[in-house]
Amino acid sequence: MRKRSVGINVRVSVTEKRKMTLMAKRCGLSLSEYLRQRALGYEPGGHPPKEVFNVLDKLDEIAESCQPSAGAKITACADEIRDLLIGGN
């Protein structure tokens, strides 16, 4: 893990801070990490809603009750979707 020991102070308005904090939350990042990524040229993506992952979990349950070949295909598709959702950030 990198050791970060130098701080940078930036003045913003209340509205600007509120907006930056909201954007960081949408990306699942702390405000510091969000600002760090933006300043270094990265564009963090938002996290899909929790409900999306609940649906994928339900697909896994369905796959377990199917015949092995069909279940394996469903599980593989659900895993691929998870990877796309998580990797898209």
C-alpha positions as CSV (number, residue, x, y, z in Angstrom):
1,M,0.0,0.0,0.0
2,R,1.2,3.5,-0.8
3,K,2.2,5.7,2.0
4,R,0.4,9.1,1.6
5,S,1.8,11.7,3.9
6,V,1.4,15.0,2.1
7,G,-1.9,16.9,2.2
8,I,-3.4,19.3,-0.3
9,N,-5.9,21.9,0.9
10,V,-8.5,23.2,-1.5
11,R,-11.2,25.7,-0.7
12,V,-14.7,25.0,-2.2
13,S,-18.2,26.2,-1.6
14,V,-20.7,24.2,0.5
15,T,-22.6,23.3,-2.7
16,E,-19.4,22.2,-4.4
17,K,-18.4,20.0,-1.5
18,R,-21.9,18.5,-1.3
19,K,-21.8,17.7,-5.0
20,M,-18.3,16.1,-4.8
21,T,-19.3,14.1,-1.8
22,L,-22.4,12.8,-3.6
23,M,-20.3,11.9,-6.7
24,A,-17.8,10.0,-4.6
25,K,-20.6,8.1,-2.8
26,R,-22.1,7.1,-6.2
27,C,-18.7,5.7,-7.1
28,G,-18.3,3.9,-3.8
29,L,-15.2,6.0,-3.0
30,S,-14.1,8.2,-0.2
31,L,-14.1,11.9,-1.1
32,S,-10.3,11.9,-1.0
33,E,-10.0,8.9,-3.3
34,Y,-12.5,10.3,-5.7
35,L,-10.7,13.6,-5.9
36,R,-7.3,11.9,-6.2
37,Q,-8.6,9.7,-9.1
38,R,-10.1,12.7,-10.9
39,A,-7.0,14.8,-10.4
40,L,-4.8,12.0,-11.9
41,G,-7.0,11.7,-15.0
42,Y,-9.2,8.7,-14.0
43,E,-12.9,8.8,-14.4
44,P,-14.4,6.6,-11.7
45,G,-17.7,5.0,-12.6
46,G,-20.7,4.6,-10.4
47,H,-21.7,1.4,-8.7
48,P,-24.8,-0.4,-9.8
49,P,-27.6,-0.4,-7.3
50,K,-27.6,-3.3,-4.7
51,E,-30.8,-4.6,-6.3
52,V,-28.8,-5.6,-9.5
53,F,-26.6,-7.8,-7.4
54,N,-29.6,-9.3,-5.6
55,V,-31.0,-10.3,-9.0
56,L,-27.7,-11.9,-10.0
57,D,-27.8,-13.8,-6.6
58,K,-31.3,-15.0,-7.5
59,L,-30.0,-16.2,-10.9
60,D,-27.4,-18.3,-9.0
61,E,-30.2,-19.9,-6.9
62,I,-32.1,-20.7,-10.1
63,A,-29.0,-22.2,-11.7
64,E,-28.6,-24.5,-8.7
65,S,-32.1,-26.0,-9.2
66,C,-31.5,-26.6,-13.0
67,Q,-30.0,-29.5,-14.7
68,P,-26.1,-29.3,-14.4
69,S,-25.5,-28.2,-18.0
70,A,-28.1,-25.4,-17.9
71,G,-27.1,-24.4,-14.4
72,A,-23.5,-24.0,-15.4
73,K,-24.5,-21.8,-18.3
74,I,-26.7,-19.6,-16.1
75,T,-24.0,-19.3,-13.5
76,A,-21.4,-18.4,-16.1
77,C,-23.7,-15.7,-17.5
78,A,-24.3,-14.3,-14.1
79,D,-20.6,-14.3,-13.3
80,E,-19.9,-12.5,-16.6
81,I,-22.5,-9.8,-15.8
82,R,-21.0,-9.4,-12.3
83,D,-17.5,-8.9,-13.8
84,L,-18.8,-6.4,-16.3
85,L,-20.6,-4.4,-13.6
86,I,-17.6,-4.4,-11.2
87,G,-14.9,-4.0,-13.8
88,G,-16.7,-1.1,-15.4
89,N,-15.7,1.2,-12.5
